[in-house]
């Protein structure tokens, strides 16, 4: 049973490593679509706030789980 778990964990890890660029690309495309939507709505003064919010969310999701940000 332990051998099957090890293989499953290895396959899951390999899949995550292989799909990481795809996930990152989808995240970038989503952020671009949201910022373009905001620009079309006329909220050009919100660009610094929007970029800071996106950076904060990404930073919290990567570093926050390891406890680096308190």
N, CA, C and O atoms as CSV, one atom per row, in Angstrom:
chain,resi,resn,atom,element,x,y,z
A,1,UNK,N,N,0.826,-1.199,0.000
A,1,UNK,CA,C,0.000,0.000,0.000
A,1,UNK,C,C,0.863,1.253,0.000
A,1,UNK,O,O,0.537,2.242,-0.656
A,2,UNK,N,N,1.935,1.206,0.719
A,2,UNK,CA,C,2.810,2.362,0.807
A,2,UNK,C,C,3.442,2.675,-0.551
A,2,UNK,O,O,3.648,3.840,-0.892
A,3,UNK,N,N,3.745,1.638,-1.314
A,3,UNK,CA,C,4.355,1.835,-2.620
A,3,UNK,C,C,3.390,2.545,-3.564
A,3,UNK,O,O,3.811,3.394,-4.349
A,4,UNK,N,N,2.110,2.214,-3.500
A,4,UNK,CA,C,1.109,2.873,-4.340
A,4,UNK,C,C,0.993,4.344,-3.949
A,4,UNK,O,O,0.885,5.210,-4.817
A,5,UNK,N,N,1.016,4.626,-2.664
A,5,UNK,CA,C,0.961,6.021,-2.214
A,5,UNK,C,C,2.167,6.812,-2.701
A,5,UNK,O,O,2.040,7.964,-3.115
A,6,UNK,N,N,3.333,6.184,-2.647
A,6,UNK,CA,C,4.538,6.872,-3.118
A,6,UNK,C,C,4.454,7.186,-4.607
A,6,UNK,O,O,4.821,8.281,-5.032
A,7,UNK,N,N,3.970,6.229,-5.405
A,7,UNK,CA,C,3.816,6.452,-6.836
A,7,UNK,C,C,2.787,7.541,-7.108
A,7,UNK,O,O,2.995,8.397,-7.968
A,8,UNK,N,N,1.670,7.509,-6.370
A,8,UNK,CA,C,0.631,8.519,-6.570
A,8,UNK,C,C,1.147,9.903,-6.208
A,8,UNK,O,O,0.879,10.872,-6.917
A,9,UNK,N,N,1.884,9.999,-5.111
A,9,UNK,CA,C,2.451,11.281,-4.711
A,9,UNK,C,C,3.474,11.776,-5.730
A,9,UNK,O,O,3.524,12.965,-6.043
A,10,UNK,N,N,4.282,10.865,-6.240
A,10,UNK,CA,C,5.258,11.235,-7.260
A,10,UNK,C,C,4.605,11.723,-8.540
A,10,UNK,O,O,5.048,12.702,-9.141
A,11,UNK,N,N,3.543,11.032,-8.953
A,11,UNK,CA,C,2.825,11.451,-10.157
A,11,UNK,C,C,2.136,12.794,-9.957
A,11,UNK,O,O,2.119,13.623,-10.867
A,12,UNK,N,N,1.569,13.017,-8.775
A,12,UNK,CA,C,0.936,14.294,-8.480
A,12,UNK,C,C,1.961,15.424,-8.491
A,12,UNK,O,O,1.700,16.494,-9.042
A,13,UNK,N,N,3.101,15.195,-7.898
A,13,UNK,CA,C,4.163,16.203,-7.893
A,13,UNK,C,C,4.654,16.500,-9.301
A,13,UNK,O,O,4.864,17.661,-9.652
A,14,UNK,N,N,4.837,15.467,-10.109
A,14,UNK,CA,C,5.272,15.669,-11.496
A,14,UNK,C,C,4.223,16.443,-12.290
A,14,UNK,O,O,4.566,17.307,-13.096
A,15,UNK,N,N,2.949,16.134,-12.064
A,15,UNK,CA,C,1.884,16.844,-12.774
A,15,UNK,C,C,1.854,18.313,-12.380
A,15,UNK,O,O,1.674,19.184,-13.231
A,16,UNK,N,N,2.030,18.591,-11.095
A,16,UNK,CA,C,2.054,19.991,-10.650
A,16,UNK,C,C,3.241,20.748,-11.237
A,16,UNK,O,O,3.117,21.908,-11.627
A,17,UNK,N,N,4.380,20.087,-11.294
A,17,UNK,CA,C,5.557,20.740,-11.876
A,17,UNK,C,C,5.338,21.014,-13.363
A,17,UNK,O,O,5.706,22.078,-13.861
A,18,UNK,N,N,4.743,20.064,-14.066
A,18,UNK,CA,C,4.527,20.249,-15.502
A,18,UNK,C,C,3.440,21.281,-15.796
A,18,UNK,O,O,3.523,21.994,-16.797
A,19,UNK,N,N,2.427,21.370,-14.941
A,19,UNK,CA,C,1.332,22.305,-15.179
A,19,UNK,C,C,1.563,23.685,-14.568
A,19,UNK,O,O,0.753,24.585,-14.785
A,20,UNK,N,N,2.635,23.876,-13.818
A,20,UNK,CA,C,2.897,25.171,-13.186
A,20,UNK,C,C,2.999,26.310,-14.200
A,20,UNK,O,O,2.420,27.368,-13.956
A,21,UNK,N,N,3.705,26.152,-15.328
A,21,UNK,CA,C,3.729,27.241,-16.308
A,21,UNK,C,C,2.356,27.545,-16.902
A,21,UNK,O,O,2.043,28.703,-17.176
A,22,UNK,N,N,1.540,26.519,-17.103
A,22,UNK,CA,C,0.199,26.727,-17.642
A,22,UNK,C,C,-0.642,27.506,-16.644
A,22,UNK,O,O,-1.356,28.435,-17.022
A,23,UNK,N,N,-0.562,27.133,-15.375
A,23,UNK,CA,C,-1.317,27.831,-14.338
A,23,UNK,C,C,-0.855,29.280,-14.229
A,23,UNK,O,O,-1.681,30.184,-14.098
A,24,UNK,N,N,0.454,29.507,-14.282
A,24,UNK,CA,C,0.972,30.875,-14.211
A,24,UNK,C,C,0.493,31.697,-15.409
A,24,UNK,O,O,0.124,32.861,-15.250
A,25,UNK,N,N,0.494,31.106,-16.604
A,25,UNK,CA,C,0.035,31.811,-17.797
A,25,UNK,C,C,-1.440,32.175,-17.683
A,25,UNK,O,O,-1.837,33.283,-18.046
A,26,UNK,N,N,-2.251,31.249,-17.182
A,26,UNK,CA,C,-3.680,31.528,-17.016
A,26,UNK,C,C,-3.887,32.646,-16.003
A,26,UNK,O,O,-4.763,33.490,-16.190
A,27,UNK,N,N,-3.097,32.665,-14.934
A,27,UNK,CA,C,-3.205,33.740,-13.946
A,27,UNK,C,C,-2.848,35.091,-14.563
A,27,UNK,O,O,-3.526,36.086,-14.308
A,28,UNK,N,N,-1.796,35.133,-15.368
A,28,UNK,CA,C,-1.390,36.387,-16.008
A,28,UNK,C,C,-2.460,36.864,-16.978
A,28,UNK,O,O,-2.776,38.053,-17.015
A,29,UNK,N,N,-3.017,35.954,-17.758
A,29,UNK,CA,C,-4.072,36.326,-18.702
A,29,UNK,C,C,-5.292,36.853,-17.959
A,29,UNK,O,O,-5.911,37.824,-18.393
A,30,UNK,N,N,-5.641,36.220,-16.846
A,30,UNK,CA,C,-6.780,36.675,-16.056
A,30,UNK,C,C,-6.556,38.068,-15.502
A,30,UNK,O,O,-7.456,38.906,-15.544
A,31,UNK,N,N,-5.369,38.323,-14.985
A,31,UNK,CA,C,-5.066,39.652,-14.452
A,31,UNK,C,C,-5.093,40.698,-15.558
A,31,UNK,O,O,-5.583,41.809,-15.353
A,32,UNK,N,N,-4.571,40.349,-16.725
A,32,UNK,CA,C,-4.601,41.279,-17.859
A,32,UNK,C,C,-6.040,41.587,-18.274
A,32,UNK,O,O,-6.370,42.734,-18.574
A,33,UNK,N,N,-6.884,40.577,-18.290
A,33,UNK,CA,C,-8.282,40.804,-18.663
A,33,UNK,C,C,-8.978,41.703,-17.652
A,33,UNK,O,O,-9.748,42.588,-18.027
A,34,UNK,N,N,-8.706,41.477,-16.367
A,34,UNK,CA,C,-9.329,42.309,-15.339
A,34,UNK,C,C,-8.841,43.754,-15.396
A,34,UNK,O,O,-9.632,44.680,-15.218
A,35,UNK,N,N,-7.557,43.955,-15.639
A,35,UNK,CA,C,-7.049,45.326,-15.720
A,35,UNK,C,C,-7.546,46.024,-16.981
A,35,UNK,O,O,-7.816,47.225,-16.953
A,36,UNK,N,N,-7.672,45.292,-18.087
A,36,UNK,CA,C,-8.242,45.890,-19.300
A,36,UNK,C,C,-9.707,46.268,-19.094
A,36,UNK,O,O,-10.162,47.306,-19.573
A,37,UNK,N,N,-10.431,45.426,-18.384
A,37,UNK,CA,C,-11.822,45.739,-18.076
A,37,UNK,C,C,-11.915,46.998,-17.221
A,37,UNK,O,O,-12.777,47.848,-17.443
A,38,UNK,N,N,-11.023,47.109,-16.246
A,38,UNK,CA,C,-11.017,48.310,-15.409
A,38,UNK,C,C,-10.667,49.550,-16.230
A,38,UNK,O,O,-11.232,50.622,-16.012
A,39,UNK,N,N,-9.740,49.402,-17.168
A,39,UNK,CA,C,-9.356,50.535,-17.999
A,39,UNK,C,C,-10.510,50.970,-18.902
A,39,UNK,O,O,-10.710,52.166,-19.114
A,40,UNK,N,N,-11.262,50.022,-19.429
A,40,UNK,CA,C,-12.398,50.370,-20.279
A,40,UNK,C,C,-13.517,51.032,-19.487
A,40,UNK,O,O,-14.304,51.804,-20.035
A,41,UNK,N,N,-13.583,50.725,-18.199
A,41,UNK,CA,C,-14.591,51.348,-17.349
A,41,UNK,C,C,-14.174,52.756,-16.927
A,41,UNK,O,O,-14.960,53.482,-16.318
A,42,UNK,N,N,-12.942,53.140,-17.250
A,42,UNK,CA,C,-12.488,54.494,-16.961
A,42,UNK,C,C,-11.819,54.661,-15.617
A,42,UNK,O,O,-11.709,55.782,-15.122
A,43,UNK,N,N,-11.376,53.592,-15.021
A,43,UNK,CA,C,-10.751,53.677,-13.706
A,43,UNK,C,C,-9.231,53.692,-13.839
A,43,UNK,O,O,-8.551,52.811,-13.314
A,44,UNK,N,N,-8.700,54.687,-14.538
A,44,UNK,CA,C,-7.248,54.733,-14.756
A,44,UNK,C,C,-6.494,55.130,-13.494
A,44,UNK,O,O,-5.316,54.797,-13.358
A,45,UNK,N,N,-7.137,55.830,-12.575
A,45,UNK,CA,C,-6.460,56.238,-11.351
A,45,UNK,C,C,-6.306,55.069,-10.380
A,45,UNK,O,O,-5.635,55.201,-9.356
A,46,UNK,N,N,-6.914,53.941,-10.688
A,46,UNK,CA,C,-6.882,52.803,-9.778
A,46,UNK,C,C,-5.736,51.849,-10.119
A,46,UNK,O,O,-5.549,50.851,-9.423
A,47,UNK,N,N,-4.971,52.131,-11.165
A,47,UNK,CA,C,-3.903,51.233,-11.575
A,47,UNK,C,C,-2.905,50.914,-10.465
A,47,UNK,O,O,-2.570,49.744,-10.277
A,48,UNK,N,N,-2.418,51.912,-9.722
A,48,UNK,CA,C,-1.482,51.558,-8.638
A,48,UNK,C,C,-2.124,50.682,-7.563
A,48,UNK,O,O,-1.483,49.780,-7.023
A,49,UNK,N,N,-3.365,50.947,-7.265
A,49,UNK,CA,C,-4.054,50.142,-6.257
A,49,UNK,C,C,-4.282,48.723,-6.777
A,49,UNK,O,O,-4.114,47.755,-6.036
A,50,UNK,N,N,-4.658,48.601,-8.030
A,50,UNK,CA,C,-4.907,47.279,-8.613
A,50,UNK,C,C,-3.618,46.456,-8.671
A,50,UNK,O,O,-3.620,45.272,-8.335
A,51,UNK,N,N,-2.533,47.076,-9.091
A,51,UNK,CA,C,-1.274,46.334,-9.167
A,51,UNK,C,C,-0.776,45.949,-7.779
A,51,UNK,O,O,-0.233,44.859,-7.600
A,52,UNK,N,N,-0.952,46.820,-6.803
A,52,UNK,CA,C,-0.557,46.479,-5.427
A,52,UNK,C,C,-1.414,45.351,-4.877
A,52,UNK,O,O,-0.910,44.481,-4.167
A,53,UNK,N,N,-2.706,45.355,-5.198
A,53,UNK,CA,C,-3.593,44.292,-4.718
A,53,UNK,C,C,-3.219,42.950,-5.329
A,53,UNK,O,O,-3.196,41.933,-4.636
A,54,UNK,N,N,-2.925,42.947,-6.627
A,54,UNK,CA,C,-2.530,41.700,-7.284
A,54,UNK,C,C,-1.212,41.202,-6.703
A,54,UNK,O,O,-1.074,40.010,-6.425
A,55,UNK,N,N,-0.257,42.083,-6.517
A,55,UNK,CA,C,1.017,41.697,-5.917
A,55,UNK,C,C,0.855,41.177,-4.506
A,55,UNK,O,O,1.502,40.204,-4.118
A,56,UNK,N,N,-0.011,41.824,-3.732
A,56,UNK,CA,C,-0.240,41.396,-2.353
A,56,UNK,C,C,-0.873,40.007,-2.315
A,56,UNK,O,O,-0.476,39.161,-1.514
A,57,UNK,N,N,-1.856,39.776,-3.180
A,57,UNK,CA,C,-2.516,38.462,-3.202
A,57,UNK,C,C,-1.531,37.375,-3.606
A,57,UNK,O,O,-1.496,36.310,-2.990
A,58,UNK,N,N,-0.735,37.633,-4.632
A,58,UNK,CA,C,0.234,36.629,-5.065
A,58,UNK,C,C,1.298,36.394,-4.006
A,58,UNK,O,O,1.716,35.257,-3.788
A,59,UNK,N,N,1.737,37.450,-3.352
A,59,UNK,CA,C,2.751,37.306,-2.313
A,59,UNK,C,C,2.203,36.551,-1.119
A,59,UNK,O,O,2.886,35.700,-0.550
A,60,UNK,N,N,0.970,36.858,-0.736
A,60,UNK,CA,C,0.370,36.166,0.406
A,60,UNK,C,C,0.128,34.692,0.090
A,60,UNK,O,O,0.260,33.840,0.968
A,61,UNK,N,N,-0.224,34.388,-1.158
A,61,UNK,CA,C,-0.503,33.005,-1.500
A,61,UNK,C,C,0.776,32.175,-1.566
A,61,UNK,O,O,0.735,30.972,-1.311
A,62,UNK,N,N,1.901,32.784,-1.900
A,62,UNK,CA,C,3.145,32.008,-1.988
A,62,UNK,C,C,3.937,32.050,-0.688
A,62,UNK,O,O,4.380,31.006,-0.209
A,63,UNK,N,N,4.123,33.210,-0.116
A,63,UNK,CA,C,4.957,33.311,1.071
A,63,UNK,C,C,4.170,33.168,2.356
A,63,UNK,O,O,4.732,32.775,3.379
A,64,UNK,N,N,2.896,33.475,2.332
A,64,UNK,CA,C,2.087,33.419,3.545
A,64,UNK,C,C,1.908,32.024,4.077
A,64,UNK,O,O,1.771,31.839,5.286
A,65,UNK,N,N,1.904,31.024,3.196
A,65,UNK,CA,C,1.709,29.667,3.662
A,65,UNK,C,C,2.926,29.138,4.413
A,65,UNK,O,O,2.814,28.196,5.197
A,66,UNK,N,N,4.079,29.738,4.175
A,66,UNK,CA,C,5.282,29.301,4.876
A,66,UNK,C,C,5.560,30.161,6.112
A,66,UNK,O,O,6.516,29.901,6.843
A,67,UNK,N,N,4.742,31.170,6.346
A,67,UNK,CA,C,4.889,31.974,7.547
A,67,UNK,C,C,5.901,33.099,7.439
A,67,UNK,O,O,6.318,33.639,8.463
A,68,UNK,N,N,6.313,33.472,6.224
A,68,UNK,CA,C,7.307,34.524,6.066
A,68,UNK,C,C,6.746,35.912,6.350
A,68,UNK,O,O,7.492,36.818,6.721
A,69,UNK,N,N,5.452,36.083,6.180
A,69,UNK,CA,C,4.869,37.422,6.327
A,69,UNK,C,C,4.106,37.591,7.627
A,69,UNK,O,O,3.264,38.482,7.743
A,70,UNK,N,N,4.382,36.771,8.575
A,70,UNK,CA,C,3.770,36.942,9.893
A,70,UNK,C,C,2.472,36.351,10.002
A,70,UNK,O,O,1.847,36.423,11.060
